[in-house]
């Protein structure tokens, strides 16, 4: 087992380091991000639309990219910045082109499969927990509600019928004494 260097940020913003002796999680390697040739991409800047007020409608900050070989069109207006929208649009375009070319083996498809698997595992865990709680609840309902002493007395009376007589209450004893019994 090899020590693993862990890094985390403290509240002051400094980077702290610590070594731990447990093995790192096995990371499933995803295929590399696809790279597109600049000659295959045509880009234009458009005026934005939708919520955001007049500013988004006046400026040409939205980016539309067209991949010439496949004809895929992508538009991004996530931010006010042209450069950020350009970057986002390129990532979207690369993902769509890869998905069209590779299908099930694309990076996005693998990510989606991993996410589905995690969700299914989580749901399975929830169902197991729910069943265990239901079983515990059913077991508690089957247990007697009264004190256990009463059950022991009943068992004793069945084994020894000569002591089957019910004890008299103090009131009954005093009345029988007055009557002379």
N, CA, C and O of each residue as an XYZ file, in Angstrom:
724
protein
N       0.853     -1.169      0.000
C       0.000      0.000      0.000
C       0.899      1.231      0.000
O       1.804      1.366      0.823
N       0.631      2.096     -0.917
C       1.446      3.274     -1.129
C       0.754      4.500     -0.548
O      -0.453      4.656     -0.731
N       1.482      5.377      0.148
C       0.826      6.571      0.696
C       0.293      7.456     -0.423
O       0.912      7.590     -1.479
N      -0.843      8.044     -0.176
C      -1.497      8.893     -1.156
C      -1.458     10.322     -0.652
O      -1.817     10.581      0.496
N      -1.034     11.241     -1.480
C      -0.999     12.648     -1.103
C      -2.370     13.245     -1.328
O      -2.898     13.216     -2.440
N      -2.945     13.788     -0.265
C      -4.239     14.437     -0.376
C      -4.032     15.932     -0.248
O      -3.224     16.388      0.560
N      -4.757     16.689     -1.039
C      -4.688     18.145     -0.969
C      -6.080     18.672     -0.698
O      -7.058     18.179     -1.259
N      -6.168     19.651      0.140
C      -7.445     20.285      0.409
C      -7.190     21.711      0.859
O      -6.099     22.027      1.334
N      -8.177     22.569      0.716
C      -8.040     23.967      1.071
C      -8.548     24.194      2.482
O      -9.628     23.732      2.852
N      -7.759     24.907      3.259
C      -8.219     25.308      4.582
C      -9.053     26.566      4.423
O      -9.148     27.122      3.329
N      -9.656     27.012      5.514
C     -10.544     28.173      5.435
C      -9.797     29.448      5.072
O     -10.393     30.369      4.514
N      -8.507     29.520      5.376
C      -7.754     30.738      5.077
C      -7.350     30.824      3.614
O      -6.775     31.830      3.197
N      -7.633     29.806      2.832
C      -7.302     29.834      1.418
C      -5.977     29.171      1.101
O      -5.629     29.011     -0.068
N      -5.214     28.773      2.155
C      -3.945     28.094      1.913
C      -4.207     26.647      1.519
O      -5.212     26.057      1.919
N      -3.320     26.093      0.753
C      -3.423     24.695      0.351
C      -2.725     23.847      1.403
O      -1.550     24.072      1.690
N      -3.413     22.891      1.977
C      -2.828     22.012      2.986
C      -2.593     20.647      2.359
O      -3.295     20.252      1.428
N      -1.607     19.934      2.872
C      -1.303     18.608      2.345
C      -1.267     17.620      3.498
O      -0.829     17.952      4.599
N      -1.726     16.422      3.242
C      -1.632     15.370      4.246
C      -1.443     14.045      3.530
O      -1.908     13.858      2.405
N      -0.761     13.136      4.192
C      -0.557     11.809      3.626
C      -1.482     10.828      4.324
O      -1.671     10.893      5.539
N      -2.044      9.939      3.565
C      -2.874      8.897      4.160
C      -2.366      7.557      3.660
O      -1.716      7.477      2.618
N      -2.664      6.514      4.405
C      -2.120      5.208      4.048
C      -3.143      4.299      3.385
O      -2.893      3.102      3.249
N      -4.274      4.825      2.972
C      -5.237      3.976      2.278
C      -5.067      4.161      0.777
O      -4.681      5.238      0.324
N      -5.351      3.125      0.010
C      -5.155      3.233     -1.437
C      -6.188      4.160     -2.071
O      -7.327      4.258     -1.615
N      -5.766      4.824     -3.113
C      -6.668      5.726     -3.821
C      -7.733      4.912     -4.537
O      -7.516      3.750     -4.882
N      -8.887      5.535     -4.758
C      -9.964      4.859     -5.489
C      -9.500      4.552     -6.900
O      -8.749      5.318     -7.504
N      -9.948      3.448     -7.402
C      -9.596      3.134     -8.775
C     -10.428      4.034     -9.688
O     -11.657      3.970     -9.695
N      -9.754      4.845    -10.433
C     -10.418      5.795    -11.315
C     -10.543      5.151    -12.684
O      -9.554      4.729    -13.283
N     -11.762      5.085    -13.162
C     -11.965      4.544    -14.499
C     -11.563      5.629    -15.489
O     -12.080      6.746    -15.464
N     -10.654      5.278    -16.332
C     -10.142      6.262    -17.268
C     -11.125      6.468    -18.413
O     -11.541      5.526    -19.089
N     -11.473      7.712    -18.602
C     -12.349      8.075    -19.704
C     -11.500      8.302    -20.939
O     -10.315      8.616    -20.823
N     -12.077      8.151    -22.107
C     -11.315      8.457    -23.317
C     -10.950      9.941    -23.331
O     -11.647     10.748    -22.716
N      -9.884     10.310    -24.015
C      -9.483     11.721    -24.031
C     -10.546     12.591    -24.699
O     -11.338     12.122    -25.516
N     -10.537     13.856    -24.330
C     -11.496     14.787    -24.932
C     -11.199     14.910    -26.427
O     -10.038     14.993    -26.828
N     -12.230     14.919    -27.232
C     -11.999     15.007    -28.681
C     -11.482     16.389    -29.075
O     -11.848     17.402    -28.477
N     -10.638     16.406    -30.076
C     -10.106     17.673    -30.574
C     -10.604     17.857    -32.008
O     -10.557     16.934    -32.821
N     -11.078     19.060    -32.295
C     -11.588     19.361    -33.628
C     -10.610     20.267    -34.354
O      -9.966     21.122    -33.745
N     -10.507     20.072    -35.651
C      -9.635     20.902    -36.480
C     -10.309     22.253    -36.711
O     -11.494     22.307    -37.041
N      -9.563     23.337    -36.541
C     -10.123     24.685    -36.708
C     -10.627     24.928    -38.126
O     -11.552     25.716    -38.327
N     -10.029     24.261    -39.112
C     -10.448     24.454    -40.500
C     -11.844     23.887    -40.745
O     -12.525     24.309    -41.680
N     -12.276     22.940    -39.921
C     -13.593     22.320    -40.092
C     -14.715     23.088    -39.396
O     -15.883     22.717    -39.512
N     -14.369     24.153    -38.674
C     -15.368     24.879    -37.883
C     -15.559     26.289    -38.429
O     -14.595     27.007    -38.695
N     -16.822     26.669    -38.590
C     -17.170     28.038    -38.963
C     -17.894     28.654    -37.776
O     -18.838     28.067    -37.248
N     -17.455     29.834    -37.356
C     -18.071     30.465    -36.189
C     -18.613     31.840    -36.513
O     -18.020     32.590    -37.288
N     -19.748     32.162    -35.913
C     -20.329     33.500    -36.050
C     -20.794     33.960    -34.678
O     -21.102     33.160    -33.794
N     -20.833     35.299    -34.533
C     -21.328     35.894    -33.295
C     -22.706     36.469    -33.561
O     -22.919     37.187    -34.538
N     -23.644     36.142    -32.673
C     -25.029     36.566    -32.837
C     -25.468     37.383    -31.632
O     -24.835     37.355    -30.577
N     -26.565     38.111    -31.810
C     -27.164     38.798    -30.671
C     -27.916     37.763    -29.853
O     -28.552     36.860    -30.396
N     -27.833     37.909    -28.545
C     -28.488     36.955    -27.658
C     -29.991     37.155    -27.631
O     -30.509     38.134    -28.167
N     -30.676     36.230    -27.008
C     -32.120     36.334    -26.865
C     -32.512     35.746    -25.522
O     -31.711     35.087    -24.859
N     -33.757     35.993    -25.131
C     -34.253     35.435    -23.882
C     -34.036     36.367    -22.712
O     -33.815     37.562    -22.907
N     -34.096     35.839    -21.486
C     -33.977     36.691    -20.304
C     -32.582     37.293    -20.185
O     -31.605     36.718    -20.666
N     -32.499     38.431    -19.552
C     -31.210     39.094    -19.372
C     -31.294     40.572    -19.658
O     -30.306     41.286    -19.488
N     -32.442     41.050    -20.085
C     -32.608     42.479    -20.316
C     -32.108     42.913    -21.670
O     -31.794     42.092    -22.531
N     -32.039     44.238    -21.846
C     -31.667     44.801    -23.146
C     -30.222     44.517    -23.511
O     -29.906     44.344    -24.689
N     -29.339     44.465    -22.523
C     -27.912     44.307    -22.800
C     -27.643     43.034    -23.614
O     -26.844     43.051    -24.550
N     -28.305     41.945    -23.259
C     -28.071     40.682    -23.975
C     -28.616     40.758    -25.405
O     -28.109     40.082    -26.300
N     -29.645     41.577    -25.617
C     -30.234     41.712    -26.947
C     -29.449     42.671    -27.838
O     -29.574     42.617    -29.061
N     -28.641     43.549    -27.241
C     -27.893     44.552    -28.012
C     -26.514     44.072    -28.449
O     -26.028     44.472    -29.507
N     -25.878     43.219    -27.647
C     -24.492     42.838    -27.940
C     -24.422     41.503    -28.675
O     -25.294     40.648    -28.520
N     -23.386     41.340    -29.465
C     -23.150     40.092    -30.201
C     -22.257     39.173    -29.366
O     -21.107     38.925    -29.728
N     -22.781     38.677    -28.264
C     -21.968     37.825    -27.398
C     -22.295     36.339    -27.556
O     -21.513     35.497    -27.115
N     -23.411     36.002    -28.162
C     -23.746     34.593    -28.391
C     -22.897     34.052    -29.538
O     -22.616     34.761    -30.504
N     -22.491     32.784    -29.417
C     -21.614     32.169    -30.416
C     -22.339     30.998    -31.069
O     -22.956     30.175    -30.393
N     -22.250     30.941    -32.407
C     -22.812     29.813    -33.146
C     -21.685     29.176    -33.938
O     -21.031     29.842    -34.741
N     -21.456     27.877    -33.714
C     -20.408     27.150    -34.420
C     -21.040     26.075    -35.296
O     -21.996     25.409    -34.900
N     -20.479     25.921    -36.506
C     -20.963     24.910    -37.445
C     -19.790     24.003    -37.806
O     -18.734     24.483    -38.218
N     -19.977     22.700    -37.652
C     -18.961     21.734    -38.046
C     -19.244     21.364    -39.497
O     -20.246     20.712    -39.789
N     -18.369     21.777    -40.402
C     -18.605     21.616    -41.839
C     -18.786     20.157    -42.276
O     -19.740     19.870    -42.999
N     -17.912     19.221    -41.871
C     -18.062     17.842    -42.366
C     -19.372     17.164    -41.950
O     -19.938     16.393    -42.725
N     -19.854     17.439    -40.745
C     -21.063     16.754    -40.268
C     -22.306     17.627    -40.347
O     -23.423     17.109    -40.348
N     -22.131     18.942    -40.414
C     -23.272     19.848    -40.464
C     -23.903     20.116    -39.102
O     -25.001     20.668    -39.033
N     -23.235     19.738    -38.031
C     -23.762     19.964    -36.681
C     -23.622     21.442    -36.324
O     -22.566     22.043    -36.516
N     -24.724     22.024    -35.794
C     -24.742     23.434    -35.404
C     -24.935     23.514    -33.894
O     -25.805     22.853    -33.328
N     -24.094     24.349    -33.245
C     -24.176     24.540    -31.796
C     -24.197     26.028    -31.507
O     -23.441     26.797    -32.102
N     -25.087     26.438    -30.570
C     -25.170     27.842    -30.183
C     -25.005     27.932    -28.678
O     -25.566     27.126    -27.936
N     -24.220     28.931    -28.219
C     -24.024     29.123    -26.787
C     -24.146     30.596    -26.443
O     -23.516     31.450    -27.068
N     -24.980     30.886    -25.425
C     -25.066     32.243    -24.893
C     -25.155     32.171    -23.373
O     -25.920     32.901    -22.742
N     -24.347     31.267    -22.797
C     -24.385     31.024    -21.357
C     -23.894     32.223    -20.554
O     -24.385     32.472    -19.453
N     -22.933     32.966    -21.091
C     -22.382     34.111    -20.365
C     -22.409     35.346    -21.258
O     -22.800     35.271    -22.423
N     -21.988     36.485    -20.702
C     -21.902     37.714    -21.494
C     -20.602     37.788    -22.286
O     -20.475     38.592    -23.210
N     -19.644     36.954    -21.923
C     -18.325     37.007    -22.542
C     -18.284     36.172    -23.819
O     -18.706     35.016    -23.838
N     -17.767     36.781    -24.884
C     -17.625     36.055    -26.155
C     -16.669     34.881    -26.014
O     -16.948     33.783    -26.495
N     -15.535     35.118    -25.349
C     -14.513     34.069    -25.251
C     -15.027     32.864    -24.451
O     -14.764     31.718    -24.814
N     -15.756     33.127    -23.367
C     -16.304     32.011    -22.589
C     -17.371     31.264    -23.388
O     -17.419     30.034    -23.361
N     -18.223     32.001    -24.096
C     -19.238     31.358    -24.929
C     -18.588     30.543    -26.045
O     -19.071     29.466    -26.395
N     -17.497     31.056    -26.598
C     -16.754     30.345    -27.653
C     -16.223     29.015    -27.107
O     -16.332     27.976    -27.758
N     -15.649     29.066    -25.904
C     -15.096     27.860    -25.284
C     -16.201     26.833    -25.014
O     -16.033     25.647    -25.300
N     -17.319     27.286    -24.469
C     -18.444     26.397    -24.168
C     -18.991     25.771    -25.451
O     -19.279     24.575    -25.496
N     -19.129     26.598    -26.495
C     -19.655     26.103    -27.770
C     -18.717     25.067    -28.387
O     -19.186     24.078    -28.950
N     -17.399     25.275    -28.291
C     -16.433     24.308    -28.823
C     -16.549     22.968    -28.090
O     -16.513     21.908    -28.717
N     -16.690     23.019    -26.752
C     -16.828     21.780    -25.978
C     -18.106     21.030    -26.370
O     -18.092     19.811    -26.538
N     -19.204     21.772    -26.513
C     -20.469     21.153    -26.918
C     -20.363     20.528    -28.308
O     -20.827     19.412    -28.540
N     -19.748     21.266    -29.220
C     -19.598     20.777    -30.592
C     -18.732     19.518    -30.627
O     -19.066     18.550    -31.312
N     -17.621     19.531    -29.889
C     -16.740     18.359    -29.853
C     -17.483     17.146    -29.290
O     -17.331     16.033    -29.794
N     -18.281     17.360    -28.249
C     -19.039     16.253    -27.647
C     -20.067     15.700    -28.630
O     -20.231     14.485    -28.740
N     -20.761     16.588    -29.345
C     -21.777     16.128    -30.303
C     -21.149     15.382    -31.475
O     -21.681     14.368    -31.925
N     -20.022     15.882    -31.966
C     -19.338     15.216    -33.086
C     -18.858     13.832    -32.648
O     -19.016     12.855    -33.380
N     -18.273     13.755    -31.452
C     -17.788     12.467    -30.954
C     -18.946     11.490    -30.748
O     -18.825     10.304    -31.054
N     -20.060     11.992    -30.232
C     -21.222     11.127    -30.010
C     -21.753     10.584    -31.332
O     -22.172      9.429    -31.411
N     -21.733     11.422    -32.370
C     -22.213     10.974    -33.674
C     -21.263      9.934    -34.269
O     -21.706      8.967    -34.888
N     -19.950     10.136    -34.078
C     -18.973      9.222    -34.659
C     -18.853      7.908    -33.879
O     -18.841      6.830    -34.474
N     -18.763      8.001    -32.546
C     -18.485      6.814    -31.732
C     -19.725      6.185    -31.105
O     -19.715      4.992    -30.799
N     -20.771      6.943    -30.911
C     -22.002      6.402    -30.322
C     -21.829      6.000    -28.868
O     -21.581      6.848    -28.011
N     -21.962      4.690    -28.581
C     -21.893      4.174    -27.208
C     -20.505      4.310    -26.585
O     -20.377      4.305    -25.361
N     -19.469      4.430    -27.409
C     -18.102      4.514    -26.897
C     -17.642      5.946    -26.674
O     -16.481      6.172    -26.334
N     -18.525      6.914    -26.857
C     -18.129      8.311    -26.683
C     -17.961      8.634    -25.206
O     -18.489      7.938    -24.338
N     -17.229      9.682    -24.940
C     -16.951     10.127    -23.573
C     -18.245     10.419    -22.816
O     -18.400      9.994    -21.671
N     -19.163     11.130    -23.437
C     -20.426     11.503    -22.787
C     -21.280     10.270    -22.494
O     -21.938     10.208    -21.456
N     -21.274      9.291    -23.395
C     -22.051      8.068    -23.175
C     -21.483      7.275    -22.000
O     -22.238      6.709    -21.209
N     -20.157      7.233    -21.886
C     -19.520      6.531    -20.770
C     -19.836      7.239    -19.454
O     -20.127      6.588    -18.450
N     -19.781      8.575    -19.458
C     -20.124      9.345    -18.249
C     -21.570      9.084    -17.836
O     -21.860      8.907    -16.652
N     -22.467      9.061    -18.803
C     -23.884      8.822    -18.508
C     -24.087      7.416    -17.941
O     -24.893      7.222    -17.031
N     -23.352      6.435    -18.481
C     -23.471      5.058    -17.981
C     -22.983      4.962    -16.539
O     -23.596      4.275    -15.721
N     -21.889      5.642    -16.225
C     -21.364      5.646    -14.855
C     -22.371      6.298    -13.913
O     -22.597      5.812    -12.805
N     -22.973      7.396    -14.354
C     -23.963      8.102    -13.532
C     -25.192      7.220    -13.288
O     -25.713      7.176    -12.173
N     -25.657      6.515    -14.337
C     -26.801      5.608    -14.184
C     -26.485      4.487    -13.201
O     -27.323      4.105    -12.384
N     -25.262      3.966    -13.292
C     -24.854      2.873    -12.418
C     -24.820      3.335    -10.961
O     -25.267      2.611    -10.072
N     -24.295      4.532    -10.713
C     -24.258      5.077     -9.351
C     -25.663      5.281     -8.808
O     -25.940      4.966     -7.651
N     -26.548      5.809     -9.646
C     -27.922      6.055     -9.207
C     -28.623      4.739     -8.889
O     -29.336      4.636     -7.891
N     -28.417      3.731     -9.740
C     -29.037      2.426     -9.504
C     -28.529      1.826     -8.199
O     -29.299      1.240     -7.438
N     -27.234      1.972     -7.941
C     -26.647      1.458     -6.704
C     -27.232      2.186     -5.499
O     -27.529      1.566     -4.477
N     -27.392      3.481     -5.618
C     -27.972      4.281     -4.537
C     -29.413      3.860     -4.267
O     -29.821      3.729     -3.113
N     -30.180      3.649     -5.331
C     -31.575      3.241     -5.168
C     -31.656      1.848     -4.534
O     -32.536      1.585     -3.713
N     -30.741      0.964     -4.917
C     -30.702     -0.377     -4.356
C     -30.432     -0.310     -2.850
O     -31.044     -1.034     -2.065
N     -29.511      0.567     -2.467
C     -29.176      0.750     -1.055
C     -30.387      1.278     -0.282
O     -30.646      0.841      0.839
N     -31.125      2.215     -0.877
C     -32.316      2.763     -0.225
C     -33.375      1.689     -0.038
O     -34.018      1.621      1.010
N     -33.559      0.843     -1.060
C     -34.554     -0.232     -0.952
C     -34.177     -1.224      0.147
O     -35.038     -1.663      0.909
N     -32.889     -1.579      0.230
C     -32.437     -2.495      1.281
C     -32.703     -1.901      2.663
O     -33.169     -2.596      3.566
N     -32.405     -0.622      2.817
C     -32.615      0.044      4.105
C     -34.101      0.073      4.446
O     -34.476     -0.173      5.592
N     -34.944      0.370      3.473
C     -36.386      0.428      3.702
C     -36.918     -0.941      4.114
O     -37.721     -1.046      5.040
N     -36.468     -1.992      3.423
C     -36.902     -3.346      3.767
C     -36.470     -3.717      5.183
O     -37.240     -4.322      5.930
N     -35.238     -3.355      5.554
C     -34.748     -3.665      6.897
C     -35.588     -2.944      7.949
O     -35.920     -3.526      8.981
N     -35.931     -1.690      7.695
C     -36.761     -0.940      8.639
C     -38.155     -1.548      8.745
O     -38.707     -1.651      9.840
N     -38.724     -1.949      7.612
C     -40.045     -2.579      7.627
C     -40.010     -3.896      8.402
O     -40.921     -4.193      9.174
N     -38.956     -4.679      8.191
C     -38.829     -5.954      8.886
C     -38.697     -5.730     10.392
O     -39.303     -6.448     11.187
N     -37.908     -4.737     10.776
C     -37.748     -4.410     12.196
C     -39.082     -3.968     12.799
O     -39.420     -4.342     13.922
N     -39.824     -3.179     12.049
C     -41.132     -2.709     12.511
C     -42.088     -3.888     12.691
O     -42.811     -3.952     13.685
N     -42.096     -4.815     11.740
C     -42.956     -5.998     11.833
C     -42.570     -6.876     13.023
O     -43.441     -7.423     13.700
N     -41.269     -7.010     13.278
C     -40.809     -7.808     14.417
C     -41.255     -7.183     15.734
O     -41.617     -7.902     16.666
N     -41.234     -5.870     15.824
C     -41.662     -5.187     17.041
C     -43.156     -5.350     17.255
O     -43.610     -5.433     18.397
N     -43.931     -5.399     16.172
C     -45.373     -5.554     16.299
C     -45.741     -6.960     16.758
O     -46.779     -7.140     17.395
N     -44.927     -7.948     16.455
C     -45.211     -9.318     16.853
C     -44.907     -9.559     18.327
O     -45.447    -10.496     18.914
N     -44.063     -8.744     18.937
C     -43.740     -8.893     20.350
C     -44.940     -8.474     21.189
O     -45.688     -7.589     20.776
N     -45.147     -9.088     22.364
C     -46.296     -8.728     23.197
C     -46.163     -7.309     23.737
O     -45.070     -6.830     24.040
N     -47.319     -6.657     23.844
C     -47.323     -5.287     24.328
C     -47.288     -5.223     25.850
O     -46.714     -4.293     26.417
N     -47.902     -6.213     26.522
C     -47.990     -6.206     27.978
C     -46.677     -6.603     28.614
O     -45.713     -6.957     27.935
N     -46.662     -6.536     29.958
C     -45.439     -6.937     30.655
C     -45.196     -8.436     30.511
O     -46.137     -9.221     30.395
N     -43.964     -8.807     30.519
C     -43.579    -10.200     30.347
C     -43.978    -11.013     31.573
O     -44.204    -12.217     31.448
N     -44.073    -10.399     32.762
C     -44.410    -11.104     34.002
C     -45.747    -11.825     33.875
O     -45.898    -12.936     34.383
N     -46.705    -11.220     33.216
C     -48.029    -11.823     33.071
C     -47.941    -13.132     32.295
O     -48.616    -14.105     32.632
N     -47.118    -13.157     31.267
C     -46.960    -14.379     30.487
C     -46.356    -15.482     31.346
O     -46.762    -16.639     31.233
N     -45.407    -15.151     32.190
C     -44.755    -16.139     33.048
C     -45.762    -16.691     34.056
O     -45.774    -17.891     34.329
N     -46.612    -15.812     34.612
C     -47.630    -16.260     35.564
C     -48.616    -17.219     34.895
O     -48.989    -18.241     35.471
N     -49.029    -16.880     33.683
C     -49.957    -17.765     32.969
C     -49.335    -19.132     32.737
O     -49.998    -20.156     32.903
N     -48.062    -19.151     32.352
C     -47.370    -20.416     32.136
C     -47.292    -21.214     33.440
O     -47.470    -22.432     33.437
N     -47.025    -20.523     34.554
C     -46.924    -21.190     35.852
C     -48.265    -21.798     36.246
O     -48.312    -22.918     36.753
N     -49.353    -21.070     36.016
C     -50.688    -21.569     36.360
C     -51.048    -22.805     35.536
O     -51.693    -23.727     36.036
N     -50.631    -22.818     34.285
C     -50.925    -23.985     33.456
C     -50.156    -25.205     33.948
O     -50.671    -26.322     33.912
N     -48.940    -24.995     34.400
C     -48.134    -26.104     34.895
C     -48.598    -26.562     36.280
O     -48.504    -27.749     36.593
N     -49.099    -25.640     37.120
C     -49.520    -25.940     38.494
C     -50.970    -25.505     38.681
O     -51.217    -24.404     39.171
N     -51.945    -26.353     38.297
C     -53.357    -25.970     38.391
C     -53.850    -25.779     39.828
O     -54.864    -25.114     40.041
N     -53.153    -26.348     40.816
C     -53.598    -26.195     42.201
C     -53.517    -24.748     42.676
O     -54.199    -24.376     43.631
N     -52.707    -23.940     42.034
C     -52.590    -22.524     42.414
C     -53.402    -21.647     41.491
O     -53.091    -20.470     41.306
N     -54.445    -22.219     40.909
C     -55.247    -21.500     39.920
C     -56.159    -20.461     40.562
O     -56.740    -19.633     39.861
N     -56.290    -20.494     41.882
C     -57.161    -19.571     42.584
C     -56.649    -18.148     42.440
O     -55.451    -17.897     42.570
N     -57.547    -17.225     42.173
C     -57.180    -15.817     42.035
C     -57.003    -15.214     43.426
O     -57.816    -15.496     44.306
N     -56.012    -14.424     43.653
C     -55.845    -13.789     44.961
C     -56.961    -12.775     45.190
O     -57.381    -12.073     44.271
N     -57.425    -12.712     46.418
C     -58.494    -11.775     46.745
C     -57.914    -10.384     46.931
O     -56.776    -10.211     47.367
N     -58.727     -9.405     46.587
C     -58.283     -8.039     46.812
C     -58.466     -7.710     48.284
O     -59.181     -8.423     48.988
N     -57.847     -6.663     48.757
C     -57.943     -6.262     50.163
C     -59.383     -5.956     50.551
O     -59.792     -6.245     51.676
N     -60.160     -5.374     49.638
C     -61.549     -5.039     49.921
C     -62.369     -6.308     50.136
O     -63.185     -6.384     51.055
N     -62.140     -7.322     49.262
C     -62.866     -8.585     49.395
C     -62.487     -9.291     50.691
O     -63.341     -9.896     51.340
N     -61.217     -9.219     51.072
C     -60.763     -9.855     52.310
C     -61.451     -9.227     53.518
O     -61.886     -9.934     54.427
N     -61.547     -7.903     53.526
C     -62.157     -7.223     54.677
C     -63.651     -7.521     54.756
O     -64.189     -7.662     55.855
N     -64.330     -7.621     53.621
C     -65.759     -7.930     53.617
C     -66.008     -9.365     54.073
O     -66.953     -9.622     54.819
N     -65.167    -10.304     53.630
C     -65.337    -11.701     54.039
C     -65.035    -11.861     55.531
O     -65.627    -12.718     56.188
N     -64.139    -11.063     56.064
C     -63.828    -11.124     57.492
C     -64.999    -10.607     58.319
O     -65.277    -11.130     59.397
N     -65.692     -9.573     57.814
C     -66.844     -9.021     58.524
C     -67.983    -10.029     58.559
O     -68.712    -10.129     59.546
N     -68.125    -10.773     57.471
C     -69.226    -11.731     57.389
C     -68.900    -13.013     58.157
O     -69.789    -13.830     58.400
N     -67.697    -13.186     58.521
C     -67.312    -14.333     59.319
C     -66.884    -15.536     58.520
O     -66.937    -16.655     59.030
N     -66.490    -15.362     57.366
C     -66.053    -16.511     56.564
C     -64.653    -16.899     56.874
O     -64.131    -17.847     56.288
